[in-house]
Every structure is written in structure tokens, then in C-alpha cells.
């Protein structure tokens, strides 16, 4: 008999084969709902760079800080300026004024949420587990909408708290605060859907960022320019319907018609109730259409 390298004689008691195979899992099977919640939580945290590298946290946290800092400045002005009985900016107008910051946030985070999975072909790994395509789309859509709602809703909470500290009328401030929160909720759902659709169509992150900015910014610039031309040429009736062709003017129209907001359209001529209903239908149709497009996009991602 020969000895092994360790000095053990083959066949002796010290020489044996160990079964190190995988053990079967005896725990609870948490299923699709748990997987969907986990994907939602991971995507929401990732939108603010949590759980990612320090470099990934810089931009989202900076943009969130800018939003909150502007709200704090407005609160300081309201509290210390003499003879002020309300905030200098309406709750429903805050997101409209800071649309560039919101657009930059969705442009930077929507590609991070979906483009990387497509580019590195990790989406099929999700679908190899008990999770359907609808679960993936719902989790990603809900997470991005929630991230936008945090970004746009937190400054409104700061404004509301500041207004109460300044002892402004409680009933009026509560009513206007509620209107503002409804407005940013609609904005969050609409912008999240559009941003994710554009990002899912362009798997390269850099292209996705540029494409989202183009869709949100160029459309607003184009619509605002044409509305200004219509106002200067006496075609006021066209201003309302031109607002249907830009995401931010859609939100402006809905909140002007139903949430007591002041319109940012030229001349302040926002849509009435009838036109506002058309605006609301278009917003809801775009959100539903974004979901449908995302579902179609991920049906093409096979194992």
C-alpha cells in the first residue's frame, strides 16, 4: 500500500469521503409577494444611493437637499418678513418652480433602476425565481414613483410645518397642503412612468439620462414657447390645448382645474373644469400606457 501526501494510508479509518452536498431548505417559502416587496425596497433605497457606493449617493442626496433648502428659505422668509399671512409660494406651485431639479433626479435615477439590469442581462435572473414580469414592473414603477414622492413631498411638509410655526391660518394651510400633496402624487406617478419607459428603451445609462432630460425638458420648453407665441398673437384659446403635450404642463393644468392652483400658462389662463377633465384623463392614460409599455418591453427579455 502507498501513503497519501498527508501520510495517511488509503483505506484507513482516517481516510474517508465526506458528503458536503447542499442541504435541502426547510424554511418557509415566502413567495412572490415577499420577492416583490424586497425588489421594491431595494429599488427605492437605490434611488437615493442607499446600499450603493458613496459616489452613487452624492447626486440624489444633493438634489433632495436642494429641494428642502429652498423650502427652508421660503419658511424663513415667511416667518421673519413683516405683515405676511401666508407662504410666498403656493404648495401646488413649488414643484412647478423646481421642475429642473425633479427632472434631473428622474433622469439620473430611472436609468440606474432599469438600464443596468437590461445592459448586464440580469433581468432573467429575477424571472428564474418565483417572480413574474408584472411583479418586476410594478415594483420598479412603485419604487420610482415613491422616490419622486419623497423628493417632492418632503419640502411641502417643511413648508407646512413652517406655516404652522408662523401661526398662519390652520384650516387654510391644511387645505392647501393637502392639495399640494395630491398634485405631487400625480406628478410622481406620471414622471416615474415616463422616465422608466425612456430608460428601459435605452439600456445604456448615459443615453438614458440624456433621453429622459430631453423628453421632460425639451417638451416643456417647446410647449411654453408655442404658448407664448399663441398669447402674443391673440390665440388664447390654443394655450389650454397646447398644454397637453408636456408632462409638467399636464400637471399644471390638472392642479389649476381641480386643486385651486394658479396656472403658470401665459396670462394665467389655465384650463377650466371641462378641459381639466381632459388633462386628468391624459395624465392617467399616460401612466397606464407607461405600465403597458414596460410590460411589453419585459416580455421580450427571455431566459
C-alpha positions as CSV (number, residue, x, y, z in Angstrom):
1,X,0.0,0.0,0.0
2,X,1.1,3.5,-0.7
3,X,0.7,6.5,1.5
4,X,-1.0,9.8,0.6
5,X,0.7,13.1,0.7
6,X,-0.6,13.7,4.2
7,X,0.9,10.5,5.4
8,X,-2.5,8.7,5.7
9,X,-2.7,5.1,4.3
10,X,-5.6,4.7,1.9
11,X,-8.4,2.6,3.4
12,X,-7.5,3.5,6.9
13,X,-10.1,5.0,9.3
14,X,-8.6,8.5,8.9
15,X,-9.2,8.3,5.1
16,X,-12.8,8.8,4.2
17,X,-15.0,10.7,1.7
18,X,-17.2,13.3,3.2
19,X,-20.6,14.2,1.8
20,X,-20.6,18.0,1.6
21,X,-23.5,18.3,-0.8
22,X,-26.2,21.0,-0.4
23,X,-28.7,20.7,2.3
24,X,-32.4,21.0,1.4
25,X,-34.1,24.2,2.5
26,X,-36.6,23.5,5.3
27,X,-37.7,27.1,6.0
28,X,-40.8,28.9,4.9
29,X,-41.3,29.7,1.2
30,X,-42.1,33.4,1.2
31,X,-43.3,33.5,-2.4
32,X,-43.9,36.3,-4.9
33,X,-45.3,38.9,-2.6
34,X,-42.1,38.8,-0.5
35,X,-39.9,39.0,-3.6
36,X,-41.9,41.9,-4.9
37,X,-41.6,43.8,-1.6
38,X,-37.9,43.1,-1.5
39,X,-37.4,44.4,-5.1
40,X,-39.5,47.5,-4.3
41,X,-37.5,48.2,-1.1
42,X,-34.1,47.7,-2.8
43,X,-35.1,49.9,-5.8
44,X,-36.5,52.7,-3.5
45,X,-33.3,52.7,-1.4
46,X,-31.2,52.6,-4.6
47,X,-32.9,55.7,-5.9
48,X,-31.2,57.7,-3.1
49,X,-28.0,55.8,-3.3
50,X,-28.6,53.7,-0.1
51,X,-26.9,50.4,-0.3
52,X,-24.7,51.6,-3.1
53,X,-21.3,53.3,-3.3
54,X,-20.6,56.7,-1.7
55,X,-20.3,58.2,-5.2
56,X,-23.9,57.0,-6.0
57,X,-25.3,58.8,-3.0
58,X,-24.0,62.3,-4.0
59,X,-26.4,63.4,-6.7
60,X,-29.7,62.1,-5.3
61,X,-28.9,63.4,-1.8
62,X,-27.7,66.7,-3.2
63,X,-30.9,67.2,-5.2
64,X,-33.1,66.3,-2.2
65,X,-31.1,68.7,-0.1
66,X,-31.7,71.5,-2.7
67,X,-35.4,70.9,-2.6
68,X,-35.5,71.0,1.2
69,X,-33.2,74.0,1.4
70,X,-35.4,76.0,-0.9
71,X,-38.4,75.1,1.3
72,X,-36.5,76.2,4.4
73,X,-35.6,79.5,2.8
74,X,-39.2,80.2,2.0
75,X,-40.2,79.3,5.5
76,X,-37.6,81.7,6.9
77,X,-38.9,84.5,4.7
78,X,-42.5,83.8,5.8
79,X,-41.6,83.8,9.5
80,X,-39.5,86.9,9.6
81,X,-40.9,89.1,6.9
82,X,-43.3,91.7,8.3
83,X,-47.0,91.5,7.6
84,X,-47.0,88.1,5.9
85,X,-50.1,86.0,6.4
86,X,-49.2,83.1,4.1
87,X,-46.3,81.4,2.4
88,X,-44.6,83.3,-0.5
89,X,-45.1,80.2,-2.8
90,X,-48.2,78.0,-3.0
91,X,-47.8,74.3,-2.2
92,X,-49.1,73.5,-5.7
93,X,-46.5,75.8,-7.3
94,X,-43.4,74.5,-5.6
95,X,-42.8,71.5,-7.8
96,X,-43.5,73.6,-10.9
97,X,-40.8,76.1,-10.0
98,X,-38.3,73.4,-9.2
99,X,-39.1,71.1,-12.1
100,X,-35.5,71.2,-13.3
101,X,-34.3,69.6,-10.1
102,X,-37.1,67.0,-10.3
103,X,-36.2,66.3,-14.0
104,X,-32.6,65.8,-13.1
105,X,-33.5,63.4,-10.4
106,X,-35.6,61.2,-12.5
107,X,-33.1,61.4,-15.4
108,X,-30.3,60.2,-13.2
109,X,-32.2,57.5,-11.2
110,X,-34.6,55.9,-13.7
111,X,-31.7,54.5,-15.8
112,X,-30.0,53.3,-12.7
113,X,-33.2,51.5,-11.7
114,X,-33.7,49.6,-15.0
115,X,-31.0,50.2,-17.6
116,X,-28.3,48.4,-15.6
117,X,-30.4,45.2,-15.3
118,X,-31.0,45.2,-19.1
119,X,-27.5,46.1,-20.1
120,X,-25.9,43.4,-17.9
121,X,-28.6,40.9,-18.6
122,X,-29.5,40.3,-15.0
123,X,-33.3,40.6,-15.6
124,X,-33.6,36.9,-16.5
125,X,-32.1,36.1,-13.1
126,X,-35.1,37.8,-11.4
127,X,-37.5,35.8,-13.6
128,X,-35.8,32.5,-12.8
129,X,-37.3,32.9,-9.2
130,X,-41.0,33.0,-8.2
131,X,-41.5,36.5,-9.6
132,X,-43.4,37.4,-12.7
133,X,-42.8,40.2,-15.2
134,X,-45.7,42.1,-13.7
135,X,-44.1,41.9,-10.3
136,X,-40.9,43.3,-11.6
137,X,-42.6,46.2,-13.4
138,X,-44.9,47.0,-10.5
139,X,-42.0,47.0,-8.0
140,X,-39.8,49.2,-10.2
141,X,-42.7,51.6,-11.1
142,X,-43.9,51.9,-7.5
143,X,-40.3,52.4,-6.2
144,X,-39.6,55.2,-8.6
145,X,-42.9,56.9,-8.0
146,X,-42.3,56.6,-4.2
147,X,-38.8,58.1,-4.6
148,X,-40.2,61.1,-6.5
149,X,-43.0,61.5,-4.0
150,X,-40.4,61.7,-1.2
151,X,-38.4,64.2,-3.2
152,X,-41.4,66.4,-3.9
153,X,-43.4,65.8,-0.8
154,X,-40.8,66.3,1.9
155,X,-40.3,70.1,1.0
156,X,-44.1,70.5,1.3
157,X,-44.0,69.0,4.8
158,X,-41.3,71.6,5.6
159,X,-43.4,74.4,4.2
160,X,-46.5,73.2,6.1
161,X,-44.6,72.9,9.4
162,X,-43.1,76.3,8.9
163,X,-46.5,77.8,8.2
164,X,-47.9,76.4,11.4
165,X,-44.9,77.7,13.4
166,X,-45.6,81.1,11.8
167,X,-49.1,80.8,13.1
168,X,-50.8,81.1,9.7
169,X,-54.4,80.1,9.4
170,X,-54.5,76.3,10.3
171,X,-57.5,75.4,8.2
172,X,-56.3,77.2,5.0
173,X,-52.8,75.8,5.4
174,X,-54.1,72.3,5.9
175,X,-56.3,72.5,2.8
176,X,-53.6,73.9,0.6
177,X,-51.1,71.4,1.9
178,X,-53.5,68.5,1.0
179,X,-53.9,70.0,-2.5
180,X,-50.2,70.2,-2.9
181,X,-49.6,66.6,-1.8
182,X,-52.2,65.4,-4.3
183,X,-50.5,67.4,-7.0
184,X,-47.0,66.0,-6.3
185,X,-48.5,62.4,-6.1
186,X,-49.9,62.8,-9.7
187,X,-46.6,64.3,-10.8
188,X,-44.6,61.4,-9.2
189,X,-46.7,58.7,-11.0
190,X,-46.5,60.5,-14.3
191,X,-42.8,61.3,-14.2
192,X,-41.9,57.9,-12.9
193,X,-43.7,56.1,-15.8
194,X,-42.2,58.3,-18.5
195,X,-38.7,58.1,-17.0
196,X,-38.8,54.4,-16.7
197,X,-40.1,53.9,-20.2
198,X,-37.4,56.0,-21.8
199,X,-34.7,54.4,-19.6
200,X,-35.9,50.8,-20.5
201,X,-35.8,51.6,-24.2
202,X,-32.2,52.8,-23.9
203,X,-30.2,50.3,-21.9
204,X,-27.0,52.4,-21.9
205,X,-27.2,54.6,-18.8
206,X,-25.7,57.7,-20.4
207,X,-28.1,57.6,-23.3
208,X,-30.9,57.0,-20.9
209,X,-30.0,60.1,-18.8
210,X,-29.9,62.3,-21.9
211,X,-33.1,60.9,-23.3
212,X,-35.1,61.5,-20.1
213,X,-33.8,65.0,-19.8
214,X,-34.8,65.6,-23.5
215,X,-38.3,64.3,-23.0
216,X,-39.0,66.2,-19.9
217,X,-37.2,69.5,-20.6
218,X,-37.4,69.9,-24.4
219,X,-41.1,69.2,-24.5
220,X,-41.7,71.8,-21.7
221,X,-39.6,74.4,-23.5
222,X,-41.3,73.8,-26.8
223,X,-44.8,73.9,-25.4
224,X,-44.0,77.1,-23.3
225,X,-42.6,78.8,-26.4
226,X,-45.6,78.0,-28.6
227,X,-48.0,79.0,-25.8
228,X,-46.1,82.3,-25.5
229,X,-46.5,82.8,-29.3
230,X,-50.2,82.0,-29.1
231,X,-50.6,84.5,-26.3
232,X,-48.8,87.3,-28.2
233,X,-50.8,86.7,-31.3
234,X,-54.2,86.7,-29.6
235,X,-54.8,83.0,-29.9
236,X,-55.6,82.5,-26.2
237,X,-57.9,79.5,-26.9
238,X,-55.0,77.4,-28.1
239,X,-52.9,77.9,-25.0
240,X,-55.0,75.4,-23.0
241,X,-54.8,72.6,-25.5
242,X,-51.1,73.1,-26.2
243,X,-50.5,72.2,-22.5
244,X,-51.5,68.6,-23.3
245,X,-48.1,68.0,-25.0
246,X,-45.7,68.3,-22.0
247,X,-45.7,66.4,-18.7
248,X,-45.2,69.4,-16.5
249,X,-47.9,71.5,-18.2
250,X,-50.3,68.5,-17.8
251,X,-49.8,68.6,-14.1
252,X,-50.1,72.4,-14.1
253,X,-53.5,72.0,-15.9
254,X,-54.9,69.4,-13.6
255,X,-54.0,71.3,-10.4
256,X,-55.3,74.5,-11.9
257,X,-58.6,73.0,-12.7
258,X,-59.2,70.9,-9.6
259,X,-56.7,71.9,-6.9
260,X,-57.0,75.6,-6.7
261,X,-53.6,76.3,-8.1
262,X,-52.5,79.4,-10.1
263,X,-51.6,78.4,-13.6
264,X,-48.1,79.1,-15.0
265,X,-49.5,79.3,-18.5
266,X,-49.0,82.7,-20.3
267,X,-51.6,85.1,-19.0
268,X,-52.5,82.7,-16.1
269,X,-55.2,81.3,-18.4
270,X,-55.4,77.8,-17.1
271,X,-57.9,75.2,-18.2
272,X,-61.4,75.1,-16.7
273,X,-63.2,72.1,-15.3
274,X,-64.1,70.6,-18.7
275,X,-60.6,71.0,-20.1
276,X,-59.2,70.0,-16.8
277,X,-61.0,66.7,-17.0
278,X,-59.3,66.1,-20.4
279,X,-55.9,66.9,-18.7
280,X,-56.7,64.4,-15.9
281,X,-57.6,61.7,-18.4
282,X,-54.4,62.2,-20.4
283,X,-52.3,62.0,-17.2
284,X,-54.0,58.7,-16.2
285,X,-53.7,57.4,-19.7
286,X,-50.0,58.2,-19.9
287,X,-49.4,56.4,-16.5
288,X,-51.4,53.4,-17.6
289,X,-49.7,53.5,-21.0
290,X,-46.3,53.6,-19.4
291,X,-47.1,50.5,-17.4
292,X,-48.3,48.7,-20.6
293,X,-45.1,49.7,-22.5
294,X,-42.9,48.4,-19.7
295,X,-44.8,45.1,-19.6
296,X,-44.3,44.8,-23.3
297,X,-40.6,45.6,-23.0
298,X,-40.0,43.0,-20.4
299,X,-41.9,40.3,-22.3
300,X,-39.1,40.4,-24.7
301,X,-36.5,39.6,-22.0
302,X,-36.2,35.9,-22.0
303,X,-34.2,33.4,-20.0
